[in-house]
Amino acid sequence: MKELVVATKNKKKLKEIKEILKGLNLKISSLADYPSVPRILETGETFKENAVKKAVKIASFTGKLTLGEDSGLCVSALGGEPGIHSSRFSGKNKSDRKNNLKLLKLLAGLSVSKRKAHYVCAVALADKDGLIKVVEGTCKGLIAFEQRGKSGFGYDPLFIVPEHKKTFAQLGERVKHKISHRFRALSLAQKAIVDYFKRCYTQN
């Protein structure tokens, strides 16, 4: 069985990755399936550095093909913040709601033209022998004046996709999974995943 370990404990992110990669016929596990997995500190200065760190460390531990992912929201008016700190933007007692409220407060009074933002997703693949590939996907948008929609997670209720004039949370998973930063990064990574397992079967 072709198994891919996703280096995350985030259930919503795992669900999204599984949905995007469902056509590859993989057994996808996560850190929840490895209770004694070592802790990973996201100390990288870029999304790619954090993704690589996750992939390499967990692949070394499990001995299996591992996907490390790091993503976040970059807001132009805030100099690119929250960026790599997106998930912990509101501090120690973080939550999606608190992160969104903090962002709205910081952007209060700014016009639509000054609310430009983009999502970034970096994906790294590694096995027991080391790093295989690193890719990155982005999605441009605007920050809404209030939270809209109930689908998705993170900043999805605030992130407006201009072409659709709706937030990710309003568009729903079916549409989001065809246009998001995560979809674009995983699309670039899919060939490397397929090629990896082809090599494994050939060698065996």
C-alpha positions as CSV (number, residue, x, y, z in Angstrom):
1,M,0.0,0.0,0.0
2,K,1.3,3.4,-0.9
3,E,1.4,5.4,2.3
4,L,2.0,9.1,2.7
5,V,2.6,10.6,6.2
6,V,1.3,14.2,6.5
7,A,3.3,16.0,9.2
8,T,0.4,17.7,10.9
9,K,-2.0,17.3,13.9
10,N,-4.4,19.8,12.4
11,K,-7.5,17.8,11.6
12,K,-9.0,20.4,9.3
13,K,-5.8,20.8,7.3
14,L,-5.4,17.0,7.0
15,K,-9.0,16.7,5.7
16,E,-8.3,19.3,3.1
17,I,-5.0,17.6,2.0
18,K,-6.8,14.2,1.8
19,E,-9.5,15.7,-0.4
20,I,-7.1,17.4,-2.8
21,L,-4.9,14.2,-3.1
22,K,-7.8,11.7,-3.2
23,G,-7.1,10.8,-6.9
24,L,-3.7,9.4,-6.0
25,N,-5.1,6.3,-4.2
26,L,-2.9,6.8,-1.2
27,K,-3.1,5.7,2.4
28,I,-2.7,9.0,4.2
29,S,-1.7,9.0,7.8
30,S,-0.8,11.9,10.1
31,L,1.1,12.7,13.3
32,A,-2.0,11.5,15.2
33,D,-1.1,8.0,14.1
34,Y,2.4,8.2,15.7
35,P,1.9,9.0,19.4
36,S,5.7,9.1,20.1
37,V,6.6,11.3,17.2
38,P,9.2,14.0,18.1
39,R,8.1,17.6,18.6
40,I,8.7,19.9,15.7
41,L,9.5,23.6,16.4
42,E,8.6,25.9,13.6
43,T,11.7,28.1,13.8
44,G,12.2,28.6,10.1
45,E,12.1,32.2,8.7
46,T,10.1,31.1,5.6
47,F,7.2,28.8,4.8
48,K,9.5,26.6,2.8
49,E,12.0,26.3,5.7
50,N,9.3,25.2,8.1
51,A,7.8,22.7,5.6
52,V,11.2,21.1,4.9
53,K,11.9,20.8,8.6
54,K,8.6,19.0,9.2
55,A,9.1,16.7,6.2
56,V,12.7,15.7,6.9
57,K,12.3,15.2,10.7
58,I,9.1,13.1,10.4
59,A,10.4,11.0,7.5
60,S,13.5,10.2,9.5
61,F,11.3,9.1,12.4
62,T,8.8,7.0,10.4
63,G,11.0,5.9,7.5
64,K,8.1,6.7,5.1
65,L,7.4,9.3,2.5
66,T,6.4,12.4,4.4
67,L,4.7,15.6,3.4
68,G,5.5,18.7,5.4
69,E,3.3,21.7,4.9
70,D,3.4,25.3,6.1
71,S,1.0,28.0,5.1
72,G,-0.3,31.3,6.1
73,L,-1.7,34.7,5.2
74,C,0.4,37.7,4.1
75,V,-1.2,41.1,4.3
76,S,0.4,43.9,2.3
77,A,-0.7,46.7,4.7
78,L,1.0,44.8,7.6
79,G,4.3,44.3,5.8
80,G,3.5,40.6,5.1
81,E,2.3,39.8,8.5
82,P,1.0,37.5,10.0
83,G,3.0,35.4,7.5
84,I,4.7,32.4,9.1
85,H,3.1,33.4,12.4
86,S,-0.5,33.1,11.0
87,S,-1.6,30.3,13.3
88,R,-0.3,31.9,16.4
89,F,-1.1,35.5,15.5
90,S,-3.3,36.2,18.5
91,G,-0.7,34.9,21.0
92,K,-0.5,32.1,23.6
93,N,-4.2,31.4,23.8
94,K,-4.6,31.5,20.0
95,S,-7.7,30.5,18.1
96,D,-9.0,31.1,14.6
97,R,-11.6,33.5,15.9
98,K,-9.0,35.5,17.9
99,N,-6.7,35.6,14.9
100,N,-9.4,36.9,12.7
101,L,-10.6,39.6,15.2
102,K,-7.0,40.8,15.7
103,L,-6.5,41.1,11.9
104,L,-9.8,43.1,11.5
105,K,-8.7,45.4,14.3
106,L,-5.4,46.1,12.7
107,L,-7.0,46.9,9.4
108,A,-9.8,48.9,10.7
109,G,-10.4,52.1,8.7
110,L,-8.5,50.9,5.6
111,S,-10.2,51.0,2.3
112,V,-10.6,48.0,0.0
113,S,-7.5,49.1,-2.1
114,K,-5.3,48.8,1.0
115,R,-6.6,45.4,2.1
116,K,-4.7,43.3,-0.4
117,A,-3.4,39.9,0.8
118,H,-2.3,36.6,-0.4
119,Y,-2.2,33.1,1.0
120,V,1.0,31.0,0.7
121,C,1.4,27.3,1.0
122,A,4.8,25.5,1.0
123,V,4.9,21.7,0.6
124,A,8.0,19.6,1.1
125,L,8.4,15.9,0.4
126,A,11.1,13.7,2.1
127,D,11.8,10.1,2.9
128,K,14.3,8.4,5.2
129,D,17.2,9.4,2.9
130,G,16.3,13.1,3.0
131,L,14.6,15.9,1.1
132,I,13.0,15.1,-2.3
133,K,11.2,18.2,-3.4
134,V,9.9,21.6,-2.2
135,V,7.2,23.6,-3.9
136,E,5.0,26.7,-3.2
137,G,1.6,27.8,-4.2
138,T,-0.1,31.2,-3.7
139,C,-3.6,32.7,-4.0
140,K,-4.2,36.5,-4.2
141,G,-7.2,38.2,-2.5
142,L,-8.5,40.9,-0.3
143,I,-9.4,41.0,3.4
144,A,-13.1,41.5,4.1
145,F,-14.5,44.1,6.6
146,E,-16.2,41.3,8.6
147,Q,-16.2,37.6,8.8
148,R,-18.3,35.9,6.2
149,G,-19.2,32.3,5.7
150,K,-19.0,29.1,7.8
151,S,-16.8,26.8,5.7
152,G,-13.0,26.2,6.0
153,F,-10.8,27.3,8.8
154,G,-8.1,29.8,9.7
155,Y,-8.6,33.2,7.9
156,D,-11.0,31.7,5.4
157,P,-14.0,33.9,6.6
158,L,-11.9,37.0,5.9
159,F,-10.1,36.1,2.6
160,I,-12.1,37.3,-0.4
161,V,-11.3,35.8,-3.8
162,P,-11.9,38.7,-6.2
163,E,-13.0,36.6,-9.2
164,H,-15.8,35.1,-7.0
165,K,-16.5,38.1,-4.8
166,K,-16.8,35.7,-1.9
167,T,-14.6,34.5,1.0
168,F,-13.2,31.1,1.0
169,A,-15.6,30.3,3.8
170,Q,-18.5,31.3,1.6
171,L,-17.3,29.5,-1.5
172,G,-17.2,26.1,0.4
173,E,-14.7,23.3,0.1
174,R,-15.6,22.1,-3.4
175,V,-14.7,25.4,-5.0
176,K,-11.9,26.3,-2.6
177,H,-10.1,23.0,-3.3
178,K,-9.8,23.9,-6.9
179,I,-8.3,27.4,-6.5
180,S,-6.6,27.6,-3.2
181,H,-2.9,28.1,-2.4
182,R,-2.9,24.6,-0.9
183,F,-4.4,23.1,-4.0
184,R,-1.8,24.9,-6.2
185,A,1.1,23.7,-4.0
186,L,-0.2,20.1,-3.8
187,S,-0.8,20.0,-7.6
188,L,2.9,20.8,-8.1
189,A,3.9,18.1,-5.6
190,Q,1.7,15.3,-7.0
191,K,4.0,14.3,-9.8
192,A,6.9,13.9,-7.3
193,I,4.7,11.7,-5.2
194,V,3.6,9.5,-8.2
195,D,7.2,9.3,-9.4
196,Y,8.5,8.3,-5.9
197,F,6.2,5.3,-5.7
198,K,6.9,4.3,-9.2
199,R,10.6,4.1,-8.4
200,C,9.8,2.1,-5.2
201,Y,7.8,-0.5,-7.1
202,T,10.5,-0.7,-9.9
203,Q,13.2,-1.2,-7.3
204,N,11.2,-3.9,-5.6
